[in-house]
Amino acid sequence: MSDGLSPEDNFRLQVLLAQDLKAIRIDESNLTLHALTDKGEASIPLCPNCREDKYLRQIRELLSGHALGSPGGYPVFLTRWTRHGQMAGVNLGKLLLTGEPEAVVAVVHSPGLTDELARHAWWTQPTIENARLMLSRDAVACGPMGRVLADFLVEHLPFLQDDHLGIIDTIAVLIHSRAATPAGLETMWKWGRRSNTHYVAFLEMAAGNLPLPLAAHTRHAVTSADLADILAAGHPAAVALERALSSQGQTFLDAAGEVLERPETQEVVSRTLNAIGRYFSAGLDWNQLDQPLSDACQRYASKLEAAVRLAHCNDSEVKTIFARSTAIGSLMRRKIEPVITPVLHHIAELRG
């Protein structure tokens, strides 16, 4: 034990560290050390005998020495690693016994993270960022902690408010992990009506399986019948049009139009434009585009053209604008209007 600690803390910590500990966290505001043991939680009120910051540093040095054999404290040990998974040879569980928030972050970033370690790390530091990182690991997403973290993220998503990138990243990891319930996905989708940024990750990662789908276009069946021959031949324009008029296509177009009518950030614009192009062009052979269409298809010329334009949609044109400006909100929307207006026109053509 450290001679610099008060006698009562020395004794309590000696008793505590003799147990099978899973994780330790320190509440600096209340000067309390909390420990997760195999029997539940334990707490020790700290009794400093010097300045609080110096005392807490001594506590952490003691914990680091006990867990890692590093008497200089965890920050010295940390200099050998980064947050990019360079944790070879380290017992991740022991890092959670140092009382260092940065050690928890190192564990969360590790590719060796397990469901059990995620549970201990979550008890130590339950933040949105840590939940996203842990849920991105298959071992966690498929385990009991997957649903715990997913429910937390869905519940706390509204608190991100104007953090548009955070909203996209949170929904993206929830879709990727498959840990969110159908009800949770529907809830996030509905929030898109209030803040259209919520749609972006869906458009990127679930374009063919969007929640609460709209009805197919009223002429979907008729158009598919009229274009049956070239659809069977895989003509890209016809396939893109049929995709656009389907139930999922109409849902996609409705949401994409909502986003592009009033995007808030450059990231939202770029990712939405790229998502549109990927959805309508995926799996198509554009070498067939020059093949002539039958006379019966000419009445669909405007819709076929709109579908082709959307299939080739991407953020290349807005990149040149964004390279010269950091504008967001209404100023950004004015600058990109010449690019976005034609896209919205094509969407309206396929929705009408």
C-alpha positions in Angstrom: 0.0 0.0 0.0 1.1 3.6 -0.5 2.4 5.5 2.6 0.9 8.6 1.1 -2.7 7.5 1.6 -4.7 8.0 4.7 -4.7 4.9 7.1 -8.4 4.3 6.6 -8.1 4.3 2.8 -5.0 2.1 3.0 -6.9 -0.5 5.0 -10.1 -0.4 2.9 -8.2 -0.6 -0.4 -6.1 -3.6 0.9 -9.3 -5.4 1.7 -11.0 -4.5 -1.6 -8.0 -5.4 -3.8 -7.9 -8.9 -2.2 -11.2 -9.6 -3.8 -12.0 -10.8 -7.4 -12.6 -7.4 -9.0 -14.0 -6.8 -12.4 -13.7 -3.1 -12.8 -13.1 0.1 -10.8 -14.3 3.6 -11.3 -13.7 6.8 -9.3 -16.3 9.4 -8.7 -14.1 12.5 -8.4 -17.0 14.8 -7.5 -18.0 12.8 -4.5 -14.5 11.3 -3.8 -15.8 7.8 -3.9 -14.2 4.7 -5.3 -16.7 2.1 -6.8 -15.7 -1.4 -7.6 -17.5 -4.2 -9.5 -16.9 -7.6 -7.9 -18.2 -11.1 -8.6 -20.6 -10.5 -5.7 -21.9 -7.1 -6.8 -20.9 -3.5 -6.3 -18.8 -2.1 -3.5 -18.0 1.5 -2.6 -15.2 3.2 -0.6 -15.6 6.9 0.5 -12.1 8.4 0.1 -10.5 10.5 2.9 -7.8 12.7 1.4 -4.9 13.8 3.5 -3.6 16.2 0.9 -4.9 18.1 -2.2 -7.7 16.2 -3.9 -6.0 16.0 -7.3 -2.7 14.8 -5.8 -4.6 12.2 -3.7 -6.5 10.9 -6.6 -3.3 10.5 -8.6 -1.8 8.5 -5.7 -4.9 6.3 -5.7 -4.6 5.6 -9.4 -0.9 4.9 -9.1 -1.7 2.4 -6.5 -4.4 0.7 -8.6 -2.2 0.7 -11.6 0.7 -0.9 -9.7 -1.7 -3.6 -8.3 -3.3 -4.4 -11.7 -0.5 -3.9 -14.1 2.7 -3.9 -12.1 3.2 -0.4 -13.3 4.0 1.7 -10.2 4.4 4.9 -12.3 0.7 4.8 -13.0 -1.4 4.1 -16.0 -0.6 7.2 -18.1 3.1 6.1 -18.4 1.9 2.6 -19.4 -0.5 4.1 -21.9 2.2 5.8 -24.0 3.0 2.4 -25.6 -0.5 2.2 -27.2 -2.9 4.1 -29.3 -6.7 4.0 -29.6 -6.4 1.8 -32.7 -6.3 -1.6 -31.2 -2.5 -1.9 -30.5 -3.1 -3.9 -27.4 -1.2 -7.1 -28.0 -0.2 -9.1 -25.0 -2.3 -6.9 -22.6 -4.9 -8.4 -20.3 -7.8 -6.1 -21.1 -9.6 -6.9 -17.9 -6.8 -5.6 -15.8 -7.0 -2.2 -17.6 -10.4 -1.8 -16.1 -9.0 -2.0 -12.6 -6.8 1.1 -12.9 -9.6 3.6 -12.3 -8.5 5.5 -15.4 -11.2 6.7 -17.9 -8.6 6.5 -20.7 -8.0 2.9 -19.9 -11.7 2.2 -20.4 -11.4 3.9 -23.8 -8.4 1.7 -24.7 -10.5 -1.5 -23.8 -13.5 -0.3 -25.8 -11.3 0.3 -28.9 -9.6 -3.1 -28.7 -10.5 -5.8 -31.3 -10.2 -8.3 -28.5 -13.3 -6.9 -26.7 -15.7 -9.6 -25.5 -19.3 -9.4 -24.3 -18.2 -9.9 -20.7 -15.5 -7.2 -21.0 -18.1 -4.9 -22.6 -20.4 -5.4 -19.7 -17.6 -4.4 -17.2 -16.5 -1.5 -19.4 -20.1 -0.3 -19.7 -20.5 -0.3 -15.9 -17.4 1.8 -15.6 -18.1 4.4 -18.3 -21.6 4.3 -19.9 -21.3 6.9 -22.7 -22.8 7.1 -26.2 -19.3 7.0 -27.8 -18.4 3.9 -25.9 -21.7 2.2 -26.7 -21.2 2.9 -30.4 -17.7 1.5 -30.4 -18.6 -1.6 -28.5 -21.7 -2.3 -30.5 -19.5 -2.3 -33.7 -17.8 -5.5 -32.4 -19.6 -8.6 -33.6 -18.8 -10.4 -30.3 -20.7 -7.7 -28.4 -23.5 -7.1 -30.9 -24.4 -10.8 -30.9 -24.2 -11.2 -27.1 -26.4 -10.1 -24.3 -24.8 -6.7 -24.1 -25.8 -6.0 -27.7 -29.4 -5.4 -26.8 -28.4 -3.3 -23.7 -26.2 -1.0 -25.8 -28.7 -0.8 -28.6 -31.6 0.2 -26.3 -29.4 2.8 -24.7 -28.5 4.3 -28.0 -32.0 4.4 -29.2 -33.1 6.0 -26.0 -30.4 8.6 -26.0 -30.3 9.4 -29.7 -32.6 12.5 -29.2 -30.0 14.0 -26.9 -27.5 14.3 -29.8 -29.7 17.1 -31.2 -27.5 19.1 -33.5 -24.6 16.6 -33.6 -25.6 15.4 -37.1 -22.5 13.2 -37.6 -23.2 11.6 -34.2 -26.8 10.9 -35.2 -25.7 9.3 -38.5 -22.9 7.2 -36.8 -25.3 6.0 -34.1 -28.0 4.9 -36.4 -25.4 3.3 -38.7 -24.0 1.1 -35.9 -27.5 0.1 -34.8 -28.3 -1.0 -38.4 -25.0 -2.7 -38.9 -25.1 -4.6 -35.6 -28.7 -5.8 -36.1 -29.0 -5.4 -32.3 -31.9 -2.8 -32.4 -35.4 -4.1 -32.3 -37.8 -3.5 -35.2 -39.7 -1.1 -32.9 -36.4 0.7 -32.2 -35.7 1.1 -35.9 -39.2 2.4 -36.6 -38.8 4.9 -33.8 -35.5 6.3 -35.3 -37.1 6.4 -38.7 -40.0 8.4 -37.4 -37.6 11.0 -35.9 -36.6 11.7 -39.4 -39.7 13.8 -39.8 -38.4 16.1 -37.1 -34.7 16.0 -38.0 -34.1 14.5 -41.5 -30.5 13.7 -40.7 -31.9 10.5 -39.1 -32.7 9.2 -42.6 -29.1 9.3 -43.9 -27.8 6.1 -42.3 -30.9 4.2 -43.4 -30.5 5.4 -47.0 -26.9 4.3 -46.9 -27.2 0.9 -45.1 -30.8 -0.3 -45.3 -32.0 1.1 -48.7 -33.9 -2.1 -49.6 -35.3 -2.7 -46.2 -36.5 0.7 -44.9 -38.9 0.8 -42.0 -42.6 1.8 -42.4 -42.5 1.5 -46.2 -44.9 3.6 -48.4 -47.1 2.1 -51.0 -45.6 1.4 -54.4 -46.3 4.0 -57.1 -49.8 3.6 -58.5 -48.3 2.8 -62.0 -45.7 0.4 -60.7 -47.4 -2.8 -61.9 -48.5 -1.3 -65.2 -45.0 0.1 -65.9 -43.4 -3.2 -65.0 -45.7 -5.0 -67.4 -45.0 -2.6 -70.2 -41.2 -2.8 -69.7 -41.2 -6.6 -69.0 -39.0 -7.4 -72.0 -36.2 -5.0 -71.3 -36.5 -5.6 -67.6 -35.9 -9.3 -68.3 -32.9 -8.3 -70.4 -31.5 -6.3 -67.5 -31.7 -3.0 -69.2 -30.3 -0.6 -66.5 -32.7 2.3 -67.1 -35.7 0.0 -66.8 -34.4 -1.8 -63.8 -33.6 1.6 -62.1 -37.1 2.8 -62.9 -38.8 -0.4 -61.6 -36.7 0.0 -58.4 -37.8 3.6 -58.0 -41.5 2.8 -58.4 -41.5 -0.1 -56.0 -42.6 0.3 -52.4 -39.0 0.5 -51.1 -38.1 2.8 -53.9 -40.9 5.3 -53.1 -40.0 5.2 -49.5 -36.3 5.8 -50.3 -37.2 8.7 -52.7 -39.5 10.3 -50.1 -36.8 10.3 -47.4 -34.0 11.4 -49.8 -36.2 14.3 -50.9 -36.9 15.3 -47.3 -33.1 15.3 -46.6 -32.1 17.3 -49.7 -34.9 19.8 -49.3 -33.3 21.0 -46.1 -29.9 19.4 -45.2 -28.1 20.9 -42.3 -24.5 19.9 -43.0 -22.1 19.2 -45.8 -21.7 15.6 -44.6 -25.4 15.1 -44.8 -25.5 16.3 -48.4 -22.6 14.3 -49.6 -23.7 11.0 -48.0 -27.2 11.4 -49.2 -26.2 12.0 -52.8 -23.9 9.0 -52.8 -26.6 6.8 -51.2 -29.0 7.8 -54.0 -26.5 6.8 -56.7 -25.6 3.5 -55.0 -29.2 2.4 -54.5 -30.4 3.0 -58.0 -27.2 1.8 -59.8 -26.4 -1.3 -57.7 -25.9 -4.4 -59.7 -26.6 -2.8 -63.1 -24.6 -3.2 -66.3 -24.5 0.3 -67.7 -22.9 -1.0 -71.0 -26.5 -1.9 -72.0 -27.7 1.7 -71.6 -27.1 2.5 -75.3 -29.3 -0.3 -76.5 -32.5 1.1 -78.2 -35.8 1.1 -76.4 -39.0 -0.2 -78.0 -41.6 2.3 -79.2 -43.9 1.1 -76.4 -41.3 2.5 -73.9 -41.2 6.0 -75.3 -44.0 7.2 -73.1 -41.8 6.4 -70.1 -38.9 8.4 -71.5 -39.0 11.1 -68.8 -39.2 8.7 -65.9 -36.5 6.5 -67.4 -34.3 9.5 -67.8 -34.9 10.5 -64.2 -34.1 7.0 -63.0 -30.8 7.1 -65.0 -29.9 10.5 -63.6 -30.4 9.3 -60.0 -28.4 6.1 -60.6 -25.5 8.3 -61.6 -25.9 10.7 -58.7 -22.9 11.4 -56.4 -21.3 14.2 -54.5 -18.7 15.1 -57.1 -20.3 18.4 -58.0 -20.9 19.6 -54.4 -17.3 18.6 -53.5 -16.0 21.5 -55.6 -18.4 23.9 -53.7 -17.5 22.5 -50.3 -13.8 22.8 -51.0 -14.2 26.5 -51.1 -16.7 26.9 -48.3 -17.4 25.7 -44.7 -20.9 26.9 -44.8 -23.7 24.9 -43.2 -27.5 25.4 -42.8 -29.3 28.0 -45.0 -26.1 29.5 -46.5 -24.9 26.1 -47.6 -28.3 25.3 -49.1 -28.1 28.5 -51.2 -24.7 27.6 -52.5 -25.6 24.0 -53.5 -29.0 24.9 -55.0 -27.9 24.6 -58.6 -26.8 21.0 -57.9 -29.6 19.9 -55.6 -32.5 21.4 -57.6 -32.2 19.0 -60.6 -31.9 16.0 -58.2 -35.1 17.1 -56.5 -36.8 17.4 -59.9 -35.8 13.8 -60.8 -37.2 12.6 -57.4 -40.4 14.5 -58.0 -40.7 12.9 -61.5 -40.5 9.4 -60.0 -42.8 10.2 -57.1 -45.5 11.9 -59.3 
